[in-house]
Amino acid sequence: MSSNSGIQIPSRLPLLLTHEGVLLPGSTMRISVETARNMHLVKNRLLKGTSLKSTIIGVIPNTRDPEYDTEDLPTLHSIGTAGLAVQVVGSNWPKPHYTLLITGLCRFRVAQLLKEGPFPLAEVEQLDKLEQYTSPDEMSEAPGPDGELGELSQRFYQAAVQLVGMLDMSVPVVAKLRRLLDSLPRETLPDVLASMIHTSNKEKLQVLDAVSLEERFKKTLPLLTRQIEGLKLLQKTRKPRLDDDKRVKAFACFPAKTFSLDEEGDDEDGDDTAVLERKVKGANMPEPALRVCLKELKRLKKMPQSMPEYALTRNYLDLMVELPWSKSTTDCLDIRAARVLLDSDHYAMEKLKRRVLEYLAVRQLKSTLKGPILCFVGPPGVGKTSVGRSIARTLGREFHRIALGGVCDQSDIRGHRRTYVGSMPGRIINGLKTVGVNNPVFLLDEVDKLGKSLQGDPASALLEVLDPEQNHSFTDHYLNVAFDLSQVLFIATANSTATIPPALLDRMEVLQVQGYTQEEKVEIAHRHLIPHQLEQHGLTPQQLQIPQDTTQDIISKYEHKHSHIHRGCLTHARSVAGQREEGSDYRSSRTEGGDYQRRRAEEPDGVSADMAAPPDMPIVIDHIALKDILGPHVFEMEVSERLTLPGVAVGLAWTPLGGEIMFVEASRMEGEGQLTLTGQLGDVMKESAHLAMSWLRSNAKTYQLTNLVGGSDPLEGTDIHLHFPAGAVTKDGPSAGVTMVTVLASLFSGRLVRSDVAMTGEITLRGLVLPVGGIKDKVLAAHRAGVKRVIIPKRNEKDLEEIPANVRKELDFVTASNLDEVLNAAFDGGFPGMSNPLTLPHIVSKL
């Protein structure tokens, strides 16, 4: 049906071959361009063209299977659609490609292929008219077809009106389609509706090949009738349900997913909106959140599924429905059962257990008690995280851990605003979604290791979360509605409070989780660590036994740190499991030339099982097998060996890993009165050294301190070098002040400091001793090192109550309020120059 009037397309058109569907005149289609031939067409024609004609291309459906596509030009379909490239979008991920938005204009027939590369160019013959109508009146005055064609046209129009009438006219897309039926020329309706209803590519290709308008009506009318019957069947089968109108409305919103007789199972998408609405109304949300959800749901109903915002809105509503607005677990308030459970899970930790039981007792009296904000502070490996999990078990609540170490973006806490692509809620809201209840136990792990960056300060974002007066209306940026966190039990863990911002620390109840004594470590190893490692390695207590003496050697000579004790147990289990699997003699394989047998013969009281015994006998790890497995001792008690010269003393230091003893050494030589400090010291320790030096110089006559030439000024003609060993470790803090004074007094007087004394305390320029922190960890370190006397500030005497009774019995505690008392306790017989050198300061009696 050639046309010599109206708008003409170019006689030569570049051809775009597509596998993605059939473009019909009057419809719009997105086509992905990935093949080299089509990429050349876009680059050389669409992107470089400057006129309107350069944006008109021919779209030919490629019937060849894309899996067998080759570089050779396939046989072209004889009829295609001339289209106008409305939009060109390019991307390099995952590989370079373009996406075209093309509107179909008219049919054409390929008359002659002019060239094949770099893209096909053909001479074409226009088959459809392209009329330009200036007003609806002009279109209505155009004469309609007569005869059989007129009858087909009228039947088609009536069927189209019937189809649109079955849809919800309140949807803007449906109302627009109804207006188009009255305004478009009748000869364009078959192409427009065939592209909208559910049809296969084969059926659309038949419509494209129908050059005659009469044939086109005959091909399209059965497709339209089938769609109407499918909707009628859907309404009939779904009539008892109240959401039928929503299903029909969904058909209008998503025309590509309409229902047909041969695809009855595709009604799930249409029912999503109705199901989502029921979930929103059944989620028991607060009134503000419900209003927001209903508003978003109303927008979702009017939104085509192809819009990017549809997925964002749908994800938001799904999250709002899944959040536990009113779902909670019932707390187990049996205090006796809770005590038994806590004792079975953890040994010692009486202070933490007492705090949990107090919370349960108060909950029995007041059921609406807000969840406390606890912060467990202590070295790694003492069980802070596992205590949080045990608390959840004790209360019968869900447990969720949030790792905050290294987090430097406030959006991790408060979420992203929904205006951003890829936005998501923060970890708090996401955790509530995961556990499914609104009163879980949240463990905020490593809260002292939060970072700060250009994306904000997450520690500041936590202020609202951890404030009992504010978290009842916590607002996540993604939700943009308030959520009640007042019933959540927050537990934070940290190794030190020094790096926690003061405002955040003020909102938490800090509970110190101190280190364990050696006896407690042995008990923990035999109650928890050893059984766990045996189970992990497929062994039983009848196959491998580790006596308490061996465990004590592991702790004292190999693994001081709490977090490393299990490694010794793990190494034993791994070694024994490997030897049993190989079927070899374990101990003989660990020694050479029968060395083990010789050493066992030298042991008069050997009690461990001989490896030559029958295989059903247990393997007992004694101190000889211990050395074979773990090697030479890592830690040796060297306190007495180091204090053989004047100018050496033992201090006590606190680290995030627990307490440690610290040797301080000093020497002097002729010079100009300079003080040299080495050992990676911080500014505070350097100031303490200068304080110690100034105090001794001002009291040199009192204590009979002299320099190298016998003068009363210790620094006159003398250089002092003060060194803290373990120079690779950074050291800072004021608690080494008393140790520095003692070291310098020993150096200047030539007297030895007692080898069984360790000390800690801050000093002033007037000789006062001020309190310091970490007393329990420091005392445990001194006890572990074999020290018998510990000098602490007088105002730290109250901290001795936290030290286990068995440790207090084995140590003498000297509480000093000034440096006179410190020096008198650090030297045998007191320090020279004191009014009563043999009178010690107050010694706390052994308990």
HELIX and SHEET records of a PDB file:
HELIX    1   1 ALA A   36  LEU A   41  1                                   6    
HELIX    2   2 VAL A   42  LEU A   46  3                                   5    
HELIX    3   3 LYS A   53  THR A   55  5                                   3    
HELIX    4   4 PRO A   66  TYR A   68  5                                   3    
HELIX    5   5 PRO A  136  SER A  140  1                                   5    
HELIX    6   6 GLY A  147  GLY A  165  1                                  19    
HELIX    7   7 PRO A  172  SER A  183  1                                  12    
HELIX    8   8 ARG A  186  THR A  188  5                                   3    
HELIX    9   9 LEU A  189  MET A  196  1                                   8    
HELIX   10  10 ASN A  201  ASP A  209  1                                   9    
HELIX   11  11 LEU A  213  THR A  237  1                                  25    
HELIX   12  12 ASP A  244  CYS A  253  1                                  10    
HELIX   13  13 PRO A  255  LYS A  257  5                                   3    
HELIX   14  14 GLU A  264  ASP A  267  5                                   4    
HELIX   15  15 GLU A  268  LYS A  281  1                                  14    
HELIX   16  16 GLU A  287  LYS A  301  1                                  15    
HELIX   17  17 PRO A  308  GLU A  322  1                                  15    
HELIX   18  18 ILE A  335  ASP A  345  1                                  11    
HELIX   19  19 GLU A  350  LEU A  365  1                                  16    
HELIX   20  20 LYS A  384  LEU A  395  1                                  12    
HELIX   21  21 SER A  411  ARG A  414  1                                   4    
HELIX   22  22 ARG A  427  VAL A  435  1                                   9    
HELIX   23  23 VAL A  447  LYS A  449  5                                   3    
HELIX   24  24 PRO A  458  VAL A  465  1                                   8    
HELIX   25  25 ASN A  471  SER A  473  5                                   3    
HELIX   26  26 PRO A  502  ASP A  506  1                                   5    
HELIX   27  27 GLN A  518  ILE A  524  1                                   7    
HELIX   28  28 ALA A  525  LEU A  529  3                                   5    
HELIX   29  29 ILE A  530  GLN A  536  1                                   7    
HELIX   30  30 GLN A  548  LYS A  557  1                                  10    
HELIX   31  31 HIS A  562  HIS A  564  5                                   3    
HELIX   32  32 ILE A  565  GLU A  582  1                                  18    
HELIX   33  33 TYR A  586  ARG A  590  1                                   5    
HELIX   34  34 ASP A  595  GLU A  602  1                                   8    
HELIX   35  35 HIS A  623  LEU A  630  1                                   8    
HELIX   36  36 VAL A  639  ARG A  642  1                                   4    
HELIX   37  37 ASP A  683  SER A  698  1                                  16    
HELIX   38  38 GLY A  737  SER A  749  1                                  13    
HELIX   39  39 ILE A  775  ARG A  784  1                                  10    
HELIX   40  40 LYS A  794  GLU A  802  5                                   9    
HELIX   41  41 ALA A  805  LYS A  809  1                                   5    
HELIX   42  42 LEU A  819  ALA A  826  1                                   8    
SHEET    1   A 6 THR A  28  VAL A  33  0                                        
SHEET    2   A 6 HIS A  97  LYS A 115 -1                                        
SHEET    3   A 6 ILE A  79  SER A  91 -1                                        
SHEET    4   A 6 ILE A  56  PRO A  61 -1                                        
SHEET    5   A 6 ARG A  12  THR A  18  1                                        
SHEET    6   A 6 LEU A 121  GLN A 126 -1                                        
SHEET    1   B 5 PHE A 399  ALA A 403  0                                        
SHEET    2   B 5 VAL A 441  ASP A 445  1                                        
SHEET    3   B 5 LEU A 489  ALA A 494  1                                        
SHEET    4   B 5 ILE A 373  VAL A 377  1                                        
SHEET    5   B 5 GLU A 509  GLN A 512  1                                        
SHEET    1   C 2 PHE A 474  THR A 475  0                                        
SHEET    2   C 2 ALA A 482  PHE A 483 -1                                        
SHEET    1   D 2 LEU A 544  GLN A 545  0                                        
SHEET    2   D 2 ILE A 619  VAL A 620  1                                        
SHEET    1   E 4 VAL A 648  THR A 655  0                                        
SHEET    2   E 4 GLY A 658  GLU A 670 -1                                        
SHEET    3   E 4 THR A 718  HIS A 723 -1                                        
SHEET    4   E 4 LEU A 675  THR A 678  1                                        
SHEET    1   F 4 VAL A 757  MET A 759  0                                        
SHEET    2   F 4 ARG A 789  PRO A 793  1                                        
SHEET    3   F 4 ASP A 812  ALA A 816  1                                        
SHEET    4   F 4 ILE A 843  VAL A 844 -1                                        
SHEET    1   G 2 GLU A 762  ILE A 763  0                                        
SHEET    2   G 2 VAL A 769  LEU A 770 -1                                        
END                                                                             
